[in-house]
Every structure is written in C-alpha cells, then in structure tokens.
Amino acid sequence: MKRIYADYNATTPLAPESLAAMLPYSAGKFGNPSSVHREGRDARAALDDCRVRMAKLLGAQENEIIFTSGGSESDNTAILGAPAGHIITTGIEHNAVLHPAELRHATLLPANRDGFVDPNDLKKAIRPDTALVSIMSANNETGTLQPVKELAAICRERGVPFHTDAVQSFGKEPVNVNDWGVDMLSLAAHKFYGPKGVGLLYVRRGTKFQPLVVGGSHENERRAGTENVAGIVGMTVAAERSVAQMPTESCRLFGLTEKLAAGIAARIPGAHRNGHATRRAGNTVNFSFEGCTFDGLLMNLDLEGVAVSSGAACAAGSLRPSHVLSAMGLPVELARAAVRFSLGEHSTEEDLAGILDALERVVARLRRTA
C-alpha cells in the first residue's frame, strides 16, 4: 500500500540540501562556537553567516535574530519574557502561546466562524498596562491568515509590542518583519523542510524582554546554551530553499487543496469546511464530517494509508474537541469531527484521488457503525 502523507503542518521531510549542509557540522566541523580556538571559530563563522542570511530573508538586522530550539521555545520566550503587565492573545493560538499566556492571565480575543480576529476587538482590549499582544499569522489547523499588518499597526499606535507566531506562514506566504511591522516573530525549521529541534525568535531592536533560558552568554546573553550549529545551518538552507520556491509552490498547493475541497464537497454529504476558503495558507484545508469523530477518522484513514491530523501534533492523544474550532464557535459535534489536510512539495494529483477514495470509504463506514 502506498502511503499518502497529508500532514505537512505537523512536520515536513528534511530537504536533501539541508541534510547535506548539516553533515559537516555534525562530524568534522564539530567545534563549540563559544570556543576561541580554530574549531570554535569555524563554528562561530558558520553561525554568524546563518544569522545574516536568516535576517535577510525576514527583512531584519542580524543582531535581531535569536536562535532557539524551535517554535515552542520562541513563543514561550516572547510571552513569558515580556515585561510585567497585561497580555493579549487569541483563543485560536497554538498551545505554545496559549499555555504561557494562561500563566500571565492573558485576555483572549475571540475569532469568527472563518477564524478571523476582529481588529476592533483588539482596539477595545488594549489597556494602559498592556505589555504585549501575540496573534499568530497563519492558523495551524485551518490555515486562516490573520490581518497581521493591521493588527500590528494598532499596537504600534498604542505603543504596545506585537508578537506573531509565523511558524505556519514562513515558506508558504511572504514574511517580512518591517512590512508587517511586528516586534517579535517565531519560526520553526521543521515546518519548512529543515531539521527538528531548531528555530528562531526575531526581536526588534529596542523591544524589552527577559531571556527564558539563562546560564550563559550565548546569543548575546539572550538565550543561554550552546547553539545547535548543524541544525541552524540546516534551517538556513531550508529557509532559503523554501523562499525561492514559494512563488510557484504556493500556487500549486493552493490549487491542489481547492481540488481536494471541491472533491470532498461533491462526494461526501454532511461535510463542513472550517476556516476561510481563500484567505488561508495555500496548503491547508479543514473539514468536519457529520456523524463521525476525529479519532475514528484519523485511525481509519491511517489504516487506509492516509496520514492526516485533527490539529496540532503537540495536542495529539487528546480526545477533547479542537480548542481552535471551539473558539471559532463551531458546535461541539462538529469540532469533534474535524480533520486537517495539509499538503506539501511531494503532494500530487494522484494523492488527491487516494485521499478522496479513502475518505469516502471511511466516512461511510463510521456512519454505518455510529
């Protein structure tokens, strides 16, 4: 049985170019970039080069880039490292934002049925003591794209720093920190064909925050711990590759997901699309199927050779309905019956046919046994 992978929002396969770039720094060029000897200086040179290249991709300055272990650390640092005061975020964020925001007793903004946050709600929520606003750019479950530029402008007018989780945007949509006007931004390499366990946090010069990881002078005393040089090199190559391919690949994936959505609507009655149809990351569609549950859908599709998800892989194993879809106002029975299809560079027209055939069989079988 040929496996069909349709869970690229959970993780992507490592690009061959990224792996090739990493190998020297996993073996021969193994020096610690904080060491002063030649081996250390070689590693430091690679690190500095990657910082310049990643900054260029984001429209940032090199000293505004902090390398981290991934999106979760970057998000946690942005939220927990913000100055004392009021935090604002949304109910549709990834748990890497929501959980630290709960520790800060944050205000959660609602989203409508398409998954959009109303800028007027943000204006009303900002208080004199608001220390940070964090709103993601592309939702990991529905793909809906927030009006980040407008939201950041509201914060800038009020003198409030703005952070965005761009983990699901980078490599799929243009991301430029100056065009968007954001003060902090999070990335994770494994979402754009880079290695797992590495990411970055962009922090605009002058933005106040406290490091989350302390105990060393690494990353200009903003994140302690010996840098993952091989991972950072792999991330940089993968990032440049994804940005270069984005103009054509985003259009191709948008076309594939639209065909998938049309096929689901035509072949499976009682299927409800979640999130906006066009203002979304082009690789992502989300559907709820009446008379089914997501655990039954996922397990049966897996047995049919199709790998999909109900939402964030970090929340896998939970039988609770998606907090994202619940925050969008979906009824519990539909929020518990949702599947996310996220495609990537290896997805084909043939895969769509296989997904639709398997989905039609699985939904019919689950409804018969419900």
C-alpha positions as CSV (number, residue, x, y, z in Angstrom):
1,M,0.0,0.0,0.0
2,K,1.4,3.4,-1.0
3,R,1.3,5.8,1.9
4,I,-0.1,9.3,1.4
5,Y,1.2,12.0,3.7
6,A,-1.1,14.9,4.1
7,D,0.1,16.3,7.5
8,Y,2.8,18.7,6.4
9,N,1.7,21.2,9.1
10,A,2.8,18.7,11.7
11,T,6.2,18.4,10.2
12,T,7.9,18.2,6.8
13,P,10.6,15.8,5.5
14,L,14.1,17.1,5.7
15,A,15.2,18.6,2.4
16,P,18.2,16.9,0.9
17,E,20.1,20.2,0.5
18,S,19.5,20.9,4.2
19,L,20.9,17.4,5.2
20,A,23.9,17.8,3.0
21,A,24.7,21.2,4.5
22,M,24.3,19.9,8.1
23,L,26.6,16.8,7.8
24,P,30.0,18.6,8.0
25,Y,28.9,20.4,11.2
26,S,27.7,17.1,12.7
27,A,31.1,15.4,12.2
28,G,34.3,17.2,11.2
29,K,33.3,20.8,12.0
30,F,32.0,20.0,15.4
31,G,33.5,22.9,17.4
32,N,31.7,24.9,20.0
33,P,31.0,28.4,18.6
34,S,31.9,29.9,22.0
35,S,35.4,28.4,22.0
36,V,38.3,30.7,20.9
37,H,40.4,28.1,19.1
38,R,40.2,27.4,15.4
39,E,37.5,24.7,15.7
40,G,35.4,27.1,17.7
41,R,36.0,30.0,15.3
42,D,34.9,27.9,12.3
43,A,31.7,27.0,14.1
44,R,31.2,30.7,15.0
45,A,31.7,31.8,11.4
46,A,29.0,29.4,10.3
47,L,26.7,30.7,13.0
48,D,27.3,34.3,12.1
49,D,26.8,33.6,8.4
50,C,23.4,31.9,9.1
51,R,22.3,34.8,11.3
52,V,23.0,37.2,8.4
53,R,21.2,35.0,5.9
54,M,18.1,34.4,8.1
55,A,17.9,38.2,8.9
56,K,18.0,38.9,5.2
57,L,15.1,36.5,4.5
58,L,13.0,38.2,7.2
59,G,13.9,41.8,6.4
60,A,15.6,42.1,9.8
61,Q,19.0,43.1,11.2
62,E,21.4,40.2,12.1
63,N,21.5,41.3,15.8
64,E,17.7,40.9,16.0
65,I,17.9,37.1,15.4
66,I,18.0,34.7,18.4
67,F,18.4,31.1,17.6
68,T,16.3,28.7,19.7
69,S,15.3,25.1,19.9
70,G,12.1,25.7,17.9
71,G,8.7,27.4,17.7
72,S,7.6,26.4,21.2
73,E,10.6,27.9,22.9
74,S,10.4,31.0,20.7
75,D,6.7,31.5,21.6
76,N,7.3,30.8,25.3
77,T,10.1,33.3,25.4
78,A,8.0,36.0,23.7
79,I,5.2,35.6,26.2
80,L,6.9,34.8,29.4
81,G,9.8,37.2,28.7
82,A,7.5,40.2,28.2
83,P,7.6,42.9,30.8
84,A,5.2,42.8,33.7
85,G,1.7,43.8,32.7
86,H,-1.3,42.8,30.7
87,I,-1.0,40.3,27.8
88,I,-3.5,39.9,24.9
89,T,-3.7,36.9,22.6
90,T,-6.5,34.9,21.0
91,G,-8.4,31.7,21.6
92,I,-7.1,30.1,18.4
93,E,-3.4,30.2,19.1
94,H,-1.1,27.2,19.2
95,N,-0.7,25.9,22.8
96,A,2.9,27.1,22.8
97,V,1.3,30.6,23.0
98,L,-1.9,29.8,24.9
99,H,-0.3,27.9,27.8
100,P,2.3,30.5,28.8
101,A,-0.4,33.2,28.2
102,E,-2.5,31.5,30.8
103,L,0.3,31.9,33.3
104,R,0.2,35.6,32.5
105,H,-3.6,35.7,32.9
106,A,-3.9,37.0,29.4
107,T,-7.0,38.4,27.7
108,L,-8.2,36.0,24.9
109,L,-9.8,37.6,21.9
110,P,-12.5,35.7,20.0
111,A,-12.5,34.7,16.4
112,N,-15.4,34.5,14.0
113,R,-16.5,31.3,12.1
114,D,-13.9,32.0,9.4
115,G,-11.2,32.1,12.0
116,F,-10.5,35.9,11.9
117,V,-9.8,38.2,14.8
118,D,-11.6,41.5,14.6
119,P,-9.1,44.4,14.8
120,N,-11.8,46.4,16.6
121,D,-11.8,43.8,19.4
122,L,-8.0,44.3,19.7
123,K,-8.5,48.1,20.0
124,K,-11.0,47.6,22.8
125,A,-8.9,45.1,24.7
126,I,-5.7,47.2,24.9
127,R,-5.2,48.8,28.3
128,P,-2.7,51.3,29.7
129,D,-0.8,48.4,31.3
130,T,-0.8,46.1,28.2
131,A,2.7,44.8,27.8
132,L,2.4,42.5,24.7
133,V,-0.1,41.4,22.1
134,S,0.5,38.0,20.4
135,I,-1.6,36.9,17.4
136,M,-0.5,34.2,15.0
137,S,-0.2,34.9,11.3
138,A,-1.5,31.6,9.9
139,N,-3.5,29.2,11.9
140,N,-2.1,25.7,12.2
141,E,-5.5,24.0,12.0
142,T,-7.5,26.0,9.5
143,G,-4.8,27.9,7.6
144,T,-6.7,31.2,8.0
145,L,-4.4,34.2,7.6
146,Q,-4.8,37.0,10.1
147,P,-4.5,40.7,9.1
148,V,-1.2,40.9,10.9
149,K,-0.1,44.2,9.3
150,E,-3.3,45.9,10.5
151,L,-3.2,44.3,14.0
152,A,0.5,45.3,14.4
153,A,-0.3,48.9,13.3
154,I,-2.9,49.2,16.0
155,C,-0.4,48.1,18.6
156,R,2.3,50.4,17.3
157,E,-0.1,53.4,17.6
158,R,-0.7,52.5,21.2
159,G,3.0,51.8,21.9
160,V,2.4,48.1,22.6
161,P,4.9,45.4,21.3
162,F,3.4,42.9,18.9
163,H,4.5,39.3,18.5
164,T,3.3,36.9,15.9
165,D,3.7,33.1,15.7
166,A,4.7,32.7,12.0
167,V,5.5,29.0,12.3
168,Q,2.9,28.1,9.7
169,S,3.4,31.1,7.5
170,F,7.1,31.1,6.6
171,G,7.8,29.4,3.3
172,K,4.1,29.5,2.4
173,E,3.4,33.2,2.4
174,P,5.7,36.3,2.2
175,V,7.0,37.1,5.7
176,N,8.8,40.4,6.3
177,V,9.1,41.9,9.8
178,N,9.3,45.5,8.6
179,D,6.4,45.2,6.1
180,W,4.3,43.6,8.8
181,G,5.5,46.0,11.5
182,V,5.9,43.3,14.1
183,D,8.3,43.5,17.1
184,M,8.7,39.8,17.7
185,L,8.3,36.7,15.4
186,S,8.7,33.0,15.9
187,L,9.8,30.3,13.4
188,A,10.4,26.5,13.5
189,A,12.7,24.9,10.9
190,H,10.9,21.6,10.6
191,K,7.8,23.3,9.2
192,F,9.7,24.3,6.0
193,Y,11.8,21.2,5.3
194,G,14.5,21.9,7.9
195,P,15.6,19.8,10.9
196,K,13.6,19.4,14.0
197,G,14.7,21.0,17.3
198,V,15.8,24.4,15.9
199,G,14.1,27.7,15.3
200,L,14.4,31.4,15.9
201,L,12.9,34.3,17.6
202,Y,13.1,37.7,15.9
203,V,13.2,40.6,18.4
204,R,13.2,44.1,17.0
205,R,16.0,46.3,18.4
206,G,14.8,48.1,21.5
207,T,12.0,45.6,22.4
208,K,12.2,44.8,26.0
209,F,12.1,41.1,27.1
210,Q,13.8,38.8,29.6
211,P,15.5,35.6,28.4
212,L,13.7,32.4,29.1
213,V,16.8,30.2,29.2
214,V,19.7,31.6,31.3
215,G,23.1,30.4,32.4
216,G,25.4,31.6,29.7
217,S,26.3,34.5,27.4
218,H,25.2,32.8,24.2
219,E,23.1,34.6,21.6
220,N,24.3,38.0,23.1
221,E,23.0,36.9,26.5
222,R,19.5,36.5,25.2
223,R,19.3,32.7,25.2
224,A,21.8,30.5,27.1
225,G,23.0,27.2,25.8
226,T,25.5,26.1,23.2
227,E,24.0,26.7,19.8
228,N,22.9,23.8,17.6
229,V,25.2,24.8,14.7
230,A,24.3,21.9,12.4
231,G,20.6,22.5,12.9
232,I,21.0,26.2,12.4
233,V,22.9,25.6,9.1
234,G,20.2,23.1,8.0
235,M,17.5,25.6,8.9
236,T,19.1,28.4,6.9
237,V,19.5,26.3,3.8
238,A,15.9,25.0,4.1
239,A,14.6,28.6,4.6
240,E,16.4,29.9,1.5
241,R,15.1,27.0,-0.5
242,S,11.5,27.4,0.7
243,V,11.5,31.2,0.0
244,A,12.9,30.6,-3.5
245,Q,10.3,28.0,-4.4
246,M,7.4,29.8,-2.7
247,P,6.0,31.8,-5.6
248,T,5.3,28.7,-7.7
249,E,4.8,26.1,-4.9
250,S,2.2,28.2,-3.0
251,C,0.1,28.5,-6.1
252,R,0.4,24.8,-6.9
253,L,-0.6,23.8,-3.4
254,F,-3.5,26.2,-3.3
255,G,-4.8,24.6,-6.5
256,L,-4.4,21.1,-5.1
257,T,-6.2,22.0,-1.8
258,E,-9.0,23.6,-3.8
259,K,-9.5,20.5,-5.8
260,L,-9.4,18.4,-2.6
261,A,-12.0,20.7,-1.0
262,A,-14.2,20.5,-4.1
263,G,-13.9,16.7,-4.2
264,I,-14.9,16.4,-0.5
265,A,-17.9,18.7,-1.1
266,A,-19.0,16.7,-4.1
267,R,-18.5,13.2,-2.8
268,I,-19.3,13.4,0.9
269,P,-22.6,14.8,2.2
270,G,-22.5,16.4,5.6
271,A,-19.0,17.8,5.2
272,H,-18.4,21.3,6.5
273,R,-15.4,23.4,5.6
274,N,-13.8,25.2,8.5
275,G,-11.8,28.4,8.0
276,H,-11.7,30.9,5.2
277,A,-11.8,29.5,1.7
278,T,-9.3,31.9,0.1
279,R,-7.5,34.0,2.8
280,R,-5.5,31.0,4.1
281,A,-2.2,29.3,3.8
282,G,-2.4,27.6,0.4
283,N,-1.6,24.1,1.6
284,T,-4.2,23.8,4.3
285,V,-7.9,22.8,4.4
286,N,-10.0,21.7,7.3
287,F,-13.3,19.8,7.2
288,S,-15.8,18.4,9.8
289,F,-17.8,15.3,8.9
290,E,-21.2,14.9,10.4
291,G,-21.7,11.6,12.3
292,C,-18.0,11.0,12.8
293,T,-15.4,11.7,15.4
294,F,-11.8,12.8,14.7
295,D,-10.2,9.8,16.5
296,G,-12.2,7.4,14.3
297,L,-11.4,9.4,11.2
298,L,-7.7,9.5,11.9
299,M,-7.3,5.9,12.8
300,N,-9.3,4.6,9.9
301,L,-7.6,6.9,7.4
302,D,-4.3,5.7,8.7
303,L,-5.3,2.1,8.1
304,E,-6.2,3.2,4.6
305,G,-2.7,4.5,4.1
306,V,-3.5,8.2,4.6
307,A,-1.7,10.3,7.2
308,V,-3.7,13.4,8.4
309,S,-4.3,15.2,11.6
310,S,-7.1,16.8,13.7
311,G,-4.9,19.7,14.6
312,A,-1.6,20.4,16.3
313,A,0.6,17.3,16.6
314,C,1.6,18.7,20.0
315,A,-2.0,18.0,21.2
316,A,-2.2,14.5,19.7
317,G,-3.8,12.0,22.1
318,S,-6.3,14.4,23.5
319,L,-10.0,13.4,22.9
320,R,-11.2,16.9,23.5
321,P,-12.6,18.9,20.6
322,S,-10.2,21.3,18.9
323,H,-9.8,24.5,21.0
324,V,-9.3,26.4,17.8
325,L,-12.6,25.3,16.2
326,S,-14.4,25.7,19.6
327,A,-13.0,29.3,19.8
328,M,-14.4,29.9,16.3
329,G,-17.9,29.0,17.5
330,L,-18.3,25.5,16.0
331,P,-20.8,23.2,17.8
332,V,-19.1,20.5,19.8
333,E,-20.2,17.7,17.5
334,L,-18.5,19.4,14.5
335,A,-15.4,20.5,16.4
336,R,-15.0,16.8,17.4
337,A,-15.4,15.6,13.8
338,A,-12.7,17.8,12.2
339,V,-9.8,16.7,10.0
340,R,-6.9,18.9,8.8
341,F,-5.4,18.1,5.4
342,S,-2.1,19.9,4.9
343,L,-0.2,19.2,1.7
344,G,3.5,19.8,0.7
345,E,6.1,19.6,-2.0
346,H,5.6,15.8,-2.5
347,S,1.8,16.0,-2.8
348,T,0.4,15.1,-6.2
349,E,-2.9,14.9,-8.1
350,E,-2.7,11.1,-7.6
351,D,-2.6,11.7,-3.8
352,L,-5.8,13.7,-4.0
353,A,-7.6,10.8,-5.7
354,G,-6.3,8.4,-3.0
355,I,-7.4,10.7,-0.2
356,L,-10.9,11.1,-1.6
357,D,-11.4,7.4,-2.2
358,A,-10.2,6.5,1.3
359,L,-12.2,9.3,2.9
360,E,-15.4,8.3,1.2
361,R,-15.0,4.7,2.4
362,V,-14.0,5.7,6.0
363,V,-16.8,8.3,6.5
364,A,-19.4,5.8,5.1
365,R,-18.1,3.0,7.4
366,L,-18.1,5.2,10.5
367,R,-21.6,6.5,9.9
368,R,-22.9,2.9,9.5
369,T,-21.4,1.9,12.8
370,A,-22.3,5.1,14.7
